[in-house]
Amino acid sequence: MMLLEVAVTAPVRQTYTYSADEDNLLDSELDYVGKRVLVPFGRRPLIGYALGKSRLGESEFQIKPILKIMDEAPYFQAEQISFFRWVADYYHYPLGLVIKTALPSGLTARTSKTISLTEKGSKLTVEDLPQNIAAKSWVVKLFSKGSLGSSESSLVISAKEERADLDNLITRGIASQRNTVEKDRVKAKSELCFGLTEELKSSAEGVADPIEEFEKKCSPYEDRKLSRGEKKILKILLELQQDRSGEMVPRKELRERYPYGERLLNQLACDGVVKKYNRRVYRSPFGELLPHYPKPDVLSAEQKNVVSVVCQSIRSQCYEPFLLHGVTGSGKTEVYLQAAEEAVASNRNVLVLVPEIALATQIEAHFISRFKGKVALLHSGLSAGERFDEWWRILNGEAAIVIGARSAVFAPLINIGLIVVDEEHDSSYKQDDGLRYNGRDLALVRAKSTGCTVILGSATPSIVSHYHGRTSKYQLLSMTRRIGERKLPEPCIVDLKTTSGKKGSGLFHPVLQKGLQETFDNSNQSILLLNRRGFATSVICRDCGTVVECNHCKVSLNRHRQKNLLLCHYCGYSLTGSVTCQTCGSDNLQPIGFGTERVEEEVRNLIPEAHIARLDSDVAADRKKFLMILKAMREKEIDILVGTQIIAKGLHFPDVSLVGIVMADSGLGFPDYRAAEKTYQLITQVTGRAGRGETKGKVIIQTLQPDHYAISLAADNDYKALIERELAIRQEVGFPPYCRLVFIIVENREDQVARTSSRSIVDLARTWCRTHDHSQSLSVLGPAPAPLERLRDRYRWQILLKSISLQPLHSLVDWISATFQPPSATRVIIDIDPENML
């Protein structure tokens, strides 16, 4: 009997052993690895992932057999399993759900319960039921359609009152409940192709009239001559195959040349004259033609030095992490490209991570210019079909370079020679729900496990990463000069308190207004940054003072004028812009605060003749629109670009000579120990968009806190001083890099339940610390209401664990997970190395 280890897609930490019976028997355990299997789990079937031979030997327990092998080919490499196990252990997350997170999102096959009428029930009508049951909408639908879909069935089964009525129908033999397996949302795409047989192809070589030769060859098959239509379609097929160097021709191309020829080809295929087959085709994610970036003729001295060090490391084929600290415009991308060339020349693969989709769109153009068809993309901006096909290209070894956002760290690459993490400081590498992993950290883990070089690149490395560079955990490389010896932009800090409240002051200080006008008059481009989307951050009733809030979250709704919506940025709940006050019913509502839509409106009023565009997550969600805006900026069809942090990183527009930061201190008020660091990074990054061409750049920083060290040091580009200031503060209060953190969030629809549960966890944690002599070395802070105390109808309480060493934290979390039994509907979320503690 063949025993297999399976990780099921359920919230359980351990794996399970199943047997392969005759119906599901393959040659060896290795043939199952990476494939999805349907297995019995309790009273229901579940999807699981085969990991190979079970570690369990002979057992006194009955081993259940696999019900079905879901896939013909594996979806991940055997080499990735140890990586998946590490992720599951480190982040305290079920292994099966780790693998599910890693795989393309279109693979959504899952088991669910559906409700349908029995043979007895199908002979009845809804009028035959008791009135209280017959009046239910789901019962009416069940009797009209005969069955309910999985989503509708789930709602009925989970609702207490509805469930009682369903049990009544099941007991009376009217309805039944059964397990079903939902299909994947995506599958391989194929196209029907036609081609001449080898015999006919050879007969056409060097012949003046190949069709006459075809007829001679064909007559023995059917003892007939070719019709005029058959001759025509064969001639077209021959021409197209010759153009394709003998490759089969897609049906689509043949239809374009001869719309009525397909029927004839099918008949000729039946007669053995031509052959046909379904060929797999890949859906391209690249869309319109990307700009071409030629390889530079020469490198700067700093680039040469860094490339030399990195390439030597790649040739050594051992794990070596580099922190590349290069100022904006110093040419870090070219370092990545030349390092990738070295890895590919050594027949090794390359993984390039960027923090968000917008940056992937930028960097992919550089890599495609250099490596063409060897590049694959993996990020959520692709359609489910495109992502599925790109995953298969990587799995089949058809792509040597993978570019993507954080989830691309799970790409099924083998033989990796180089991993690049661009903008390594960016908090977008951290997943905020589900499996709360950090893509940057996992890149280092994967590099270490595969023995490859890894580059962490940034103009503003995170404080923690720079500390690791100081302590030799990473090798620190520096690039302090811009390409072509261009100077960094000239900074100008503007104190908004000097104009606050003055009539007609608007969002722009006179200094910024003048700068925008002069830049436009000189035919140069400007960028305006405000890290808030929408038109207004909240809406308040002027009659009673009530703020319009989300019905599901304890947050105000943001006004989006363009869509005429009041929108929750956390759960997506929305109201029309014509809403009335929820307290007094007044329609006298006033927008408060401002976002990028408001900035766009004011700059249009300021310079009406300017061409203005906006780029934030509302716009960037549409890849085509995003690329169109970037193209328009490159071709100087846009004079002023307004946006959020999306425009702060990775963009290269040589004609941008002015950057205006509308509200530089907007992030300093967040309850985040990294607030000053993030503010410095954002200012420095967007400053780097100016002066990248021949015109000297200038940055105007509007702020209400001109003396705050994060703002003044960013204006001076004094990263070293920021590091010293932040390290001193964090060492005194005990924050990374001087300690490790674990963040625990307890959620429930009832505030009292969430609070009581969090209190129980804290009591357990402190008891464990006393028992294991960690009372001094491990701090348990909380519980306290989360800053966002209610999200998606769930109240949230938080606990923070701190320790110099990570191991006691892991041991404590394991003990809490094993000991604490949460009340019904209570969710306990474990976040290792948290980035966002809201």
C-alpha positions in Angstrom: 0.0 0.0 0.0 1.3 3.4 -1.0 1.0 6.0 1.8 1.1 9.7 1.0 1.5 12.8 3.1 -1.2 15.4 2.3 -1.6 19.0 3.5 -5.3 19.8 3.5 -6.9 23.2 2.9 -8.3 23.6 6.4 -7.2 25.6 9.5 -5.1 22.7 10.9 -1.4 22.8 11.4 -0.5 19.1 10.9 -0.4 17.1 7.7 -2.3 13.8 7.3 -1.6 10.4 5.8 -3.8 8.8 3.1 -3.5 5.7 1.0 -3.6 5.4 -2.8 -5.9 2.6 -3.9 -6.0 1.0 -7.3 -8.2 3.7 -8.8 -5.7 6.4 -7.9 -2.4 4.4 -8.1 0.6 6.0 -9.8 4.1 4.6 -10.3 5.6 6.1 -7.2 5.0 8.6 -4.4 7.0 11.2 -6.4 4.4 11.2 -9.1 1.9 12.6 -6.7 4.0 15.6 -5.5 2.6 19.0 -6.3 -0.8 17.7 -7.4 -4.1 18.4 -5.7 -6.0 15.5 -4.3 -9.6 15.1 -3.0 -9.5 13.4 0.4 -12.1 12.5 3.1 -11.7 14.7 6.1 -14.2 14.1 8.9 -17.6 14.0 7.4 -16.8 15.9 4.3 -14.3 15.8 1.4 -11.5 18.4 1.2 -8.9 19.5 -1.3 -5.4 18.7 -0.3 -1.8 18.9 -1.7 0.3 15.7 -2.1 3.7 16.2 -0.5 5.2 12.8 -1.2 5.7 9.7 0.8 4.2 9.7 4.2 6.5 9.8 7.2 4.1 7.5 9.0 5.0 3.8 9.1 2.7 1.0 9.9 -0.2 2.3 11.9 -2.9 0.9 14.2 -5.3 3.4 12.8 -7.3 2.9 9.6 -5.8 4.8 6.7 -8.4 6.4 4.5 -7.9 6.3 0.7 -7.6 9.3 -1.6 -10.9 9.9 -3.3 -9.5 11.5 -6.5 -6.4 13.0 -8.1 -7.4 16.4 -9.3 -4.5 17.2 -11.7 -2.6 15.5 -14.4 0.5 17.6 -13.8 1.9 19.1 -10.6 1.4 22.8 -9.7 4.6 23.2 -7.6 8.1 21.8 -7.5 9.2 19.2 -5.0 12.0 21.5 -4.1 9.5 24.1 -2.8 8.0 21.9 -0.1 10.7 22.6 2.5 10.2 26.3 1.8 6.4 26.0 2.3 7.0 24.1 5.6 9.3 26.9 6.8 6.7 29.5 6.0 4.0 27.5 7.8 6.1 27.1 10.9 7.5 30.6 11.1 4.1 32.4 10.6 2.1 29.8 12.5 -0.2 29.1 9.6 -1.6 25.9 8.2 0.6 24.3 5.6 -2.2 23.5 3.2 -3.4 27.2 3.3 0.2 28.3 2.8 0.3 26.3 -0.5 -3.1 27.6 -1.5 -1.9 31.1 -1.0 1.2 30.4 -3.1 -0.6 29.0 -6.1 -2.4 31.1 -8.8 -5.6 32.6 -7.6 -7.7 31.0 -10.4 -7.2 27.5 -8.8 -10.3 27.8 -6.7 -11.5 24.2 -6.7 -13.0 23.6 -3.3 -15.6 21.4 -1.6 -18.9 22.8 -0.6 -22.4 21.7 0.3 -25.4 22.2 -2.0 -29.1 21.8 -1.3 -31.3 20.1 -3.8 -34.8 18.5 -4.0 -35.1 14.8 -3.7 -37.2 12.7 -6.1 -40.1 13.0 -3.6 -39.6 16.7 -3.3 -39.6 17.3 -7.1 -43.2 15.9 -7.2 -44.4 18.5 -4.7 -45.0 22.2 -5.0 -44.2 24.9 -2.5 -47.9 25.2 -1.6 -47.6 21.7 -0.1 -45.3 22.9 2.6 -46.2 24.5 6.0 -46.8 28.3 5.4 -43.9 29.4 7.6 -41.5 27.4 5.5 -43.1 28.0 2.1 -42.8 31.8 2.7 -38.9 31.6 2.8 -37.3 33.0 -0.3 -34.7 30.3 -0.5 -37.4 27.6 -0.3 -39.3 29.2 -3.2 -36.1 29.3 -5.2 -35.3 25.7 -4.4 -38.7 24.5 -5.7 -38.5 26.7 -8.8 -34.9 25.6 -9.8 -34.6 22.2 -8.1 -31.3 23.1 -6.3 -29.4 26.0 -4.7 -25.9 27.0 -5.6 -23.0 26.6 -3.1 -23.1 30.3 -1.9 -26.9 30.2 -1.4 -26.7 26.8 0.3 -23.9 28.1 2.6 -26.0 31.0 3.8 -28.9 28.7 4.6 -26.8 26.1 6.4 -25.0 28.7 8.5 -28.1 30.6 9.6 -29.6 29.0 12.7 -33.3 29.5 11.9 -32.9 28.6 8.2 -31.0 25.5 9.2 -33.9 24.3 11.3 -36.2 24.6 8.3 -33.7 22.8 6.1 -33.5 19.9 8.7 -37.3 19.7 8.6 -37.2 19.2 4.8 -34.4 16.7 4.9 -36.2 14.7 7.7 -39.3 14.5 5.6 -37.3 13.4 2.5 -38.1 16.5 0.5 -34.6 18.0 0.3 -31.1 16.6 0.5 -27.7 18.0 1.2 -24.6 16.8 -0.6 -20.9 17.6 -1.0 -19.8 19.0 -4.3 -16.4 20.1 -5.7 -16.5 23.4 -7.4 -14.5 23.8 -10.6 -11.4 26.0 -11.0 -12.1 29.5 -12.4 -9.3 29.0 -14.9 -7.9 26.3 -17.1 -5.4 25.8 -19.9 -6.3 27.6 -23.1 -5.9 25.8 -26.4 -6.6 26.5 -30.1 -7.4 24.1 -32.9 -4.6 23.9 -35.5 -4.3 22.3 -38.9 -1.4 21.1 -41.0 -0.5 19.1 -44.0 0.6 15.5 -43.5 4.4 14.9 -43.8 3.7 13.1 -47.1 1.9 16.0 -48.6 4.5 18.5 -47.4 7.3 16.6 -49.0 5.4 16.3 -52.2 5.1 20.1 -52.5 8.8 20.7 -52.3 10.3 22.1 -55.5 7.1 21.5 -57.5 5.6 24.2 -59.7 2.0 23.2 -59.0 1.8 21.5 -55.6 -2.0 21.3 -55.7 -1.8 19.0 -58.6 0.6 16.8 -56.7 -1.7 16.9 -53.7 -4.5 15.6 -55.9 -2.4 12.7 -57.0 -1.5 11.9 -53.4 -5.1 12.3 -52.3 -6.9 10.2 -54.9 -5.9 6.9 -53.3 -7.7 7.9 -50.1 -11.1 8.6 -51.4 -10.8 7.7 -55.1 -11.9 11.1 -56.1 -10.5 14.4 -57.2 -10.2 17.4 -54.9 -13.0 20.0 -55.1 -12.3 23.6 -56.0 -12.8 24.5 -52.3 -10.5 21.8 -51.1 -7.8 22.9 -53.5 -8.2 26.5 -52.3 -8.0 25.7 -48.6 -5.0 23.4 -49.1 -3.2 26.1 -51.0 -3.9 28.6 -48.2 -2.8 26.0 -45.6 0.5 25.4 -47.5 1.2 29.1 -47.8 0.6 29.7 -44.1 2.7 26.7 -43.1 5.6 27.8 -45.2 5.4 31.3 -43.6 5.5 29.6 -40.2 8.5 27.4 -41.1 6.3 24.3 -41.2 4.4 24.9 -38.0 0.7 24.0 -37.7 -1.7 26.9 -38.5 -4.4 28.0 -36.1 -8.0 27.7 -37.2 -8.5 31.5 -36.5 -5.9 32.4 -39.2 -7.5 30.0 -41.7 -10.9 31.4 -41.1 -9.7 34.9 -41.8 -8.4 33.8 -45.2 -11.3 31.5 -46.1 -14.3 31.6 -43.8 -15.9 28.5 -45.3 -12.8 26.4 -45.3 -13.0 24.8 -41.8 -15.7 22.3 -42.8 -13.6 21.2 -45.8 -10.5 20.9 -43.6 -12.4 18.7 -41.1 -13.4 16.4 -43.9 -9.9 16.3 -45.2 -8.7 15.5 -41.7 -11.1 12.6 -41.6 -9.7 11.4 -44.9 -6.1 11.6 -43.6 -5.1 14.3 -46.0 -4.4 16.9 -43.3 -3.9 16.6 -39.5 -5.3 18.6 -36.7 -4.7 18.9 -33.0 -5.4 21.2 -30.0 -2.3 23.2 -29.1 -1.9 25.0 -25.8 -1.6 28.8 -26.1 -0.6 31.3 -23.4 -2.5 34.4 -22.6 0.0 37.3 -22.7 0.0 39.7 -19.8 2.0 42.4 -21.5 -0.7 44.1 -23.5 0.5 47.1 -25.6 4.1 47.4 -26.7 6.3 48.5 -23.8 9.0 51.2 -24.3 12.4 49.9 -25.3 15.4 50.7 -23.0 18.8 50.1 -24.7 21.8 48.9 -22.8 24.0 51.8 -21.8 27.4 52.1 -23.5 29.2 52.7 -20.2 28.6 52.3 -16.5 29.5 54.8 -13.8 32.4 53.9 -11.6 30.1 53.1 -8.7 27.9 50.9 -10.9 31.0 49.0 -12.2 32.2 48.3 -8.7 28.8 47.1 -7.4 28.3 44.9 -10.6 31.7 43.4 -10.1 31.1 42.4 -6.5 27.6 41.0 -7.2 28.6 39.0 -10.3 31.5 37.5 -8.4 29.0 36.3 -5.8 26.7 34.9 -8.4 29.6 32.9 -9.9 30.4 31.5 -6.4 26.8 30.0 -6.3 26.4 30.5 -2.6 24.1 32.5 -0.4 25.2 36.1 0.0 22.8 39.0 0.8 23.7 42.5 -0.3 22.0 45.7 0.8 22.4 48.1 -2.1 22.0 51.7 -0.8 21.9 53.9 -3.9 20.5 57.4 -4.1 17.6 58.0 -6.5 18.9 58.2 -10.1 22.1 56.3 -9.3 21.4 53.5 -11.7 20.3 50.6 -9.4 18.1 49.1 -12.2 21.1 48.7 -14.5 22.9 46.9 -11.7 19.9 44.5 -11.4 20.0 43.9 -15.2 23.7 43.2 -15.5 23.6 40.9 -12.4 20.6 39.1 -14.1 22.7 38.7 -17.3 25.4 37.0 -15.3 23.0 34.6 -13.7 21.2 33.8 -17.0 24.6 33.3 -18.7 25.3 30.7 -16.0 22.0 28.9 -16.9 20.5 30.0 -13.6 17.2 31.7 -13.0 16.3 35.1 -11.6 13.5 36.4 -9.4 12.8 40.1 -9.2 10.4 41.4 -6.5 8.8 44.9 -6.4 6.5 46.1 -3.6 3.5 46.8 -5.8 2.0 46.3 -9.3 2.8 49.8 -10.4 6.6 49.3 -10.0 6.4 45.9 -11.7 5.0 47.7 -14.8 8.0 50.0 -14.7 10.8 47.5 -14.3 9.3 44.9 -16.6 10.0 47.2 -19.6 13.7 47.3 -18.8 14.0 43.5 -18.4 11.9 42.7 -21.6 14.2 45.1 -23.5 17.2 43.1 -22.4 15.8 39.5 -22.2 12.6 39.5 -24.4 10.6 36.3 -24.2 12.5 34.9 -21.2 10.5 37.2 -18.8 7.4 36.1 -17.0 5.1 38.3 -14.8 3.3 37.3 -11.5 1.1 39.7 -9.7 -2.5 40.4 -8.9 -2.8 43.0 -11.8 -3.0 40.1 -14.3 -6.2 38.4 -15.1 -6.7 34.9 -13.6 -6.0 33.3 -17.0 -2.8 35.3 -17.5 -1.5 34.5 -14.1 -2.3 30.8 -14.6 -0.4 30.7 -17.9 2.6 32.6 -16.6 2.8 30.2 -13.7 2.8 27.3 -16.1 5.5 28.9 -18.3 7.7 29.2 -15.2 6.9 25.7 -14.0 7.8 24.3 -17.5 11.1 26.2 -17.6 10.0 28.5 -20.3 10.9 31.7 -18.4 14.3 32.4 -16.9 13.3 35.7 -15.2 10.2 36.2 -13.0 9.1 39.7 -12.1 6.3 40.3 -9.6 5.0 41.7 -6.4 5.3 40.0 -3.0 3.4 36.8 -4.0 6.0 36.1 -6.8 8.3 34.9 -4.0 6.4 31.6 -4.3 7.1 31.3 -8.1 7.9 27.7 -9.1 11.5 28.5 -10.1 14.3 26.1 -9.6 18.0 26.6 -9.9 17.8 30.3 -8.8 21.0 32.2 -9.2 19.8 35.7 -8.2 17.0 37.3 -6.2 16.4 41.0 -6.4 14.2 42.9 -3.9 13.7 46.4 -5.2 12.6 49.2 -2.8 13.2 46.7 0.0 12.1 49.2 2.6 8.5 49.3 1.4 5.8 48.1 3.8 3.8 46.7 0.8 6.0 43.6 0.9 4.0 42.6 4.1 0.7 40.9 3.5 -2.0 42.3 5.8 -4.5 39.4 5.8 -4.6 35.7 5.6 -1.0 34.4 5.6 0.8 37.6 6.9 4.1 37.0 5.3 6.8 39.5 4.3 7.9 39.1 0.7 11.3 40.6 1.4 12.0 38.3 4.3 10.9 35.2 2.4 13.2 36.2 -0.5 16.1 36.0 1.9 14.9 32.6 3.2 14.5 31.3 -0.3 17.9 32.6 -1.3 19.5 30.9 1.6 17.8 27.6 1.0 18.8 27.6 -2.7 22.3 29.0 -2.2 22.0 32.2 -4.3 22.8 35.9 -4.3 20.2 38.3 -3.1 20.2 42.1 -3.6 18.0 44.3 -1.4 17.9 47.7 -3.2 16.7 51.0 -2.0 17.5 54.7 -1.9 16.1 54.7 1.7 16.8 51.2 3.2 14.7 50.3 6.2 16.2 51.1 9.6 16.3 47.3 10.4 18.0 46.4 7.1 20.6 49.2 7.5 21.3 47.9 11.0 21.8 44.4 9.5 24.3 46.0 7.1 26.2 47.5 10.0 26.3 44.3 11.9 27.5 42.3 8.8 24.3 40.3 8.5 24.2 41.9 5.0 27.1 43.2 2.9 26.5 46.9 2.4 27.1 48.4 -1.0 26.7 52.1 -1.7 26.0 54.3 -4.7 26.1 58.0 -3.7 26.1 59.7 -7.1 23.5 60.1 -9.7 24.2 59.0 -13.3 25.9 61.7 -15.3 26.9 63.5 -12.1 23.4 65.1 -12.0 22.7 67.0 -8.8 20.0 66.0 -6.4 17.0 68.4 -6.4 17.1 71.6 -4.5 14.8 71.4 -1.4 12.5 74.1 -0.1 10.5 73.6 3.1 7.3 75.7 3.2 5.5 76.2 6.6 1.8 76.0 5.9 1.0 77.8 9.2 2.0 81.0 7.5 -1.0 80.7 5.1 -3.4 78.6 7.1 -6.8 80.2 7.3 -6.1 83.0 4.9 -8.7 83.7 2.3 -8.1 82.0 -1.0 -5.0 80.1 0.2 -6.4 76.7 -0.9 -4.1 73.7 -0.8 -1.1 75.4 -2.3 1.3 77.8 -0.6 2.2 80.8 -2.9 5.7 79.4 -3.3 4.3 76.1 -4.7 1.8 78.0 -6.9 4.6 80.1 -8.4 6.8 77.0 -8.9 4.0 75.2 -10.8 3.3 78.2 -13.0 7.0 78.8 -13.8 7.6 75.1 -14.5 4.6 75.1 -16.9 5.8 78.3 -18.6 9.2 76.7 -19.2 7.6 73.6 -20.8 8.8 71.3 -18.1 6.7 68.8 -16.1 5.7 68.7 -12.4 4.6 66.0 -10.0 2.3 66.7 -7.0 2.2 64.1 -4.2 -0.5 63.6 -1.6 -0.7 60.2 0.0 -4.5 60.2 0.3 -6.9 59.2 -2.5 -10.4 60.5 -3.0 -11.7 64.1 -2.8 -12.2 64.5 1.0 -11.2 62.3 3.9 -14.5 62.6 5.6 -18.0 64.2 5.4 -19.6 65.9 8.4 -23.2 67.2 9.0 -23.1 70.9 9.5 -26.4 70.9 11.5 -25.6 68.2 14.2 -21.8 67.6 13.7 -22.2 63.8 13.0 -19.4 62.3 10.8 -20.7 60.0 8.1 -19.3 56.6 9.0 -19.1 53.1 7.4 -21.9 50.8 8.6 -19.4 48.0 9.0 -16.3 49.7 10.3 -15.6 52.4 12.9 -14.1 54.8 10.3 -15.4 57.8 8.3 -16.3 57.4 4.7 -14.1 59.1 2.1 -15.7 61.3 -0.5 -14.9 60.3 -4.2 -16.4 63.1 -6.3 -15.6 61.5 -9.6 -17.6 58.4 -8.8 -20.1 60.5 -6.7 -19.6 58.0 -3.8 -18.8 58.0 -0.1 -16.5 55.1 0.2 -14.9 53.0 3.0 -11.3 52.3 2.2 -11.2 49.2 4.4 -14.3 47.1 3.4 -15.5 48.8 0.2 -18.9 49.8 1.7 -20.3 52.8 -0.3 -23.1 55.4 -0.3 -24.2 57.7 -3.0 -22.9 61.3 -2.8 -26.5 62.5 -2.2 -26.8 60.8 1.2 -28.4 62.5 4.2 -27.2 62.6 7.8 -27.8 59.3 9.6 -28.6 61.2 12.9 -30.8 64.2 12.0 -31.7 63.5 8.3 -30.2 66.8 7.2 -28.7 67.1 3.7 -26.4 69.9 4.7 -23.2 67.8 4.6 -19.7 69.3 4.3 -16.6 67.5 3.0 -13.6 67.7 5.4 -10.0 67.2 4.5 -8.6 66.5 1.1 -7.3 63.8 -1.3 -5.8 63.5 -4.7 -9.1 64.3 -6.5 -9.2 67.7 -4.6 -5.6 68.4 -5.5 -6.3 67.7 -9.1 -9.3 70.1 -9.1 -7.3 72.9 -7.5 -4.4 72.6 -9.8 -6.8 72.7 -12.8 -8.2 75.9 -11.4 -4.7 77.3 -10.9 -3.4 76.5 -14.4 -6.4 75.9 -16.6 -4.4 75.5 -19.8 -2.2 72.7 -18.3 -2.8 69.0 -19.2 -3.2 67.2 -15.8 -3.5 63.6 -14.9 -4.0 61.7 -11.6 -2.4 58.4 -10.7 -3.5 56.6 -7.5 -4.8 53.2 -6.7 -8.2 54.0 -8.1 -6.6 54.5 -11.5 -3.7 52.1 -11.2 -6.1 49.2 -10.8 -6.7 49.4 -14.5 -3.3 48.3 -16.1 -4.2 49.7 -19.5 -5.1 53.1 -18.1 -2.0 53.1 -15.9 0.3 52.4 -18.9 -1.4 55.1 -20.9 -0.7 57.7 -18.3 3.0 56.7 -18.0 3.3 56.8 -21.8 1.7 60.2 -21.9 4.1 61.4 -19.2 7.1 60.1 -21.2 5.9 61.8 -24.4 5.2 65.1 -22.5 1.5 65.0 -23.2 0.9 65.6 -19.4 2.2 68.8 -17.7 1.3 68.0 -14.1 0.9 64.5 -12.6 -1.0 64.3 -9.3 -0.8 61.1 -7.3 -0.2 59.1 -4.1 2.9 57.1 -3.1 2.5 55.2 -6.4 4.3 58.1 -8.2 7.1 58.3 -5.6 9.1 55.3 -6.7 10.7 53.8 -9.8 9.4 56.4 -12.3 11.9 58.0 -14.7 10.7 61.1 -16.4 13.6 63.3 -17.5 11.5 66.4 -18.0 10.1 66.6 -14.5 11.9 69.5 -12.9 9.5 70.2 -10.0 8.0 68.0 -7.3 5.5 69.4 -4.9 4.6 67.6 -1.7 1.2 68.9 -0.7 1.2 67.7 3.0 4.5 66.1 4.0 3.5 65.4 7.6 0.3 63.5 6.8 1.8 60.2 8.0 3.4 61.5 11.2 0.2 61.2 13.3 -0.3 57.4 12.8 0.2 55.2 15.8 3.2 53.5 14.3 6.8 53.4 15.6 8.0 53.7 12.0 6.0 56.8 11.2 9.1 59.1 11.1 11.0 56.6 9.0 8.2 56.2 6.5 7.7 59.9 6.2 11.5 60.4 5.5 11.4 57.6 2.9 8.3 58.9 1.1 9.8 62.5 0.9 13.2 61.2 -0.3 11.7 58.8 -2.9 9.4 61.4 -4.5 12.1 64.0 -4.4 14.2 61.7 -6.5 11.7 62.0 -9.4 12.9 65.6 -10.1 16.0 66.6 -12.0 16.7 63.3 -13.7 17.2 65.1 -17.1 19.2 68.1 -18.1 17.1 70.6 -16.1 18.0 71.0 -12.5 15.3 69.7 -10.1 13.5 71.4 -7.3 11.2 70.0 -4.5 8.8 72.1 -2.5 7.8 70.4 0.8 4.6 71.8 2.3 4.2 71.0 6.0 2.7 72.1 9.3 5.7 70.7 11.2 8.8 72.1 9.4 11.0 71.4 12.5 10.2 67.7 12.7 13.4 65.8 12.2 12.0 63.4 9.6 11.1 66.3 7.3 14.2 68.5 7.9 16.6 65.5 7.4 14.7 64.4 4.3 15.1 67.9 2.8 18.9 67.7 3.6 19.1 64.1 2.3 20.8 63.2 5.5 20.0 59.5 5.8 22.9 58.8 8.2 21.4 61.3 10.8 18.0 59.7 10.5 19.5 56.3 11.2 21.3 57.6 14.3 18.2 59.4 15.6 15.9 56.4 15.0 18.2 53.8 16.4 18.7 55.8 19.6 14.9 56.2 20.1 14.2 52.5 19.4 16.9 51.2 21.6 15.6 53.3 24.5 11.9 52.1 24.1 12.6 48.6 22.8 11.5 48.4 19.1 13.2 46.6 16.1 16.0 46.1 15.4 16.6 45.8 19.2 13.7 43.4 19.7 11.3 41.1 17.9 7.6 41.6 17.8 4.5 39.4 17.6 1.1 41.1 17.2 -2.1 39.3 18.2 -5.5 40.5 17.1 -8.7 39.1 18.6 -11.9 39.7 16.6 -15.6 39.0 17.3 -18.9 40.6 16.3 -19.5 41.2 20.0 -17.1 43.7 21.6 -17.5 42.0 25.0 -16.5 38.6 23.7 -13.4 40.0 21.9 -12.3 41.9 25.0 -12.8 38.9 27.3 -11.0 36.6 24.9 -8.0 39.0 24.6 -7.9 39.2 28.4 -7.7 35.4 28.6 -4.9 35.3 26.1 -2.9 37.9 28.1 -3.4 35.9 31.3 -2.2 32.7 29.6 0.8 34.5 28.2 1.9 36.0 31.5 1.4 32.7 33.2 3.6 31.0 30.6 6.3 33.7 31.1 6.4 33.2 34.8 6.5 29.4 34.4 9.3 29.5 31.9 11.3 32.3 33.6 10.7 34.9 30.8 9.0 37.5 32.9 11.9 39.9 32.4 12.9 39.0 28.9 9.5 38.9 27.3 6.9 41.7 27.5 3.2 41.2 27.2 1.4 44.5 26.4 -2.3 44.8 26.4 -5.0 44.0 25.7 -6.3 47.3 24.3 -8.8 48.2 21.6 -7.2 48.4 18.2 -6.8 51.9 16.7 -9.3 50.7 14.1 -11.6 49.2 16.7 -14.2 47.8 14.4 -13.6 46.5 10.8 -16.1 44.6 8.6 -18.6 44.2 11.5 -16.0 42.7 13.9 -14.7 44.4 17.0 -10.9 44.2 17.4 -8.6 44.0 20.5 -4.9 43.8 20.3 -1.9 42.3 22.2 1.7 43.0 21.6 4.5 40.6 22.5 8.1 41.8 22.7 11.4 39.9 23.2 15.0 40.3 22.3 15.0 36.7 21.1 12.5 35.3 18.6 12.5 31.7 20.0 10.6 32.4 23.2 8.0 34.3 21.2 7.5 31.3 18.9 7.2 29.0 21.9 4.7 31.2 23.5 2.6 31.5 20.4 2.6 27.7 19.9 1.5 27.3 23.6 -1.3 29.9 23.2 -2.5 28.2 20.0 -2.6 24.8 21.7 -4.1 26.0 25.0 -6.6 28.8 24.2 -10.0 27.6 23.0 -11.6 30.7 21.4 -15.4 31.1 21.8 -17.6 30.5 18.8 -17.0 33.0 15.9 -13.9 34.5 17.6 -10.9 34.9 15.3 -7.4 35.0 16.7 -4.9 36.4 14.2 -1.1 35.9 14.8 1.1 38.5 13.0 4.9 37.7 13.2 7.1 40.8 12.6 4.2 43.1 12.1 4.4 46.2 9.8 0.9 47.6 10.4 -0.5 47.6 13.9 -3.8 49.5 13.2 
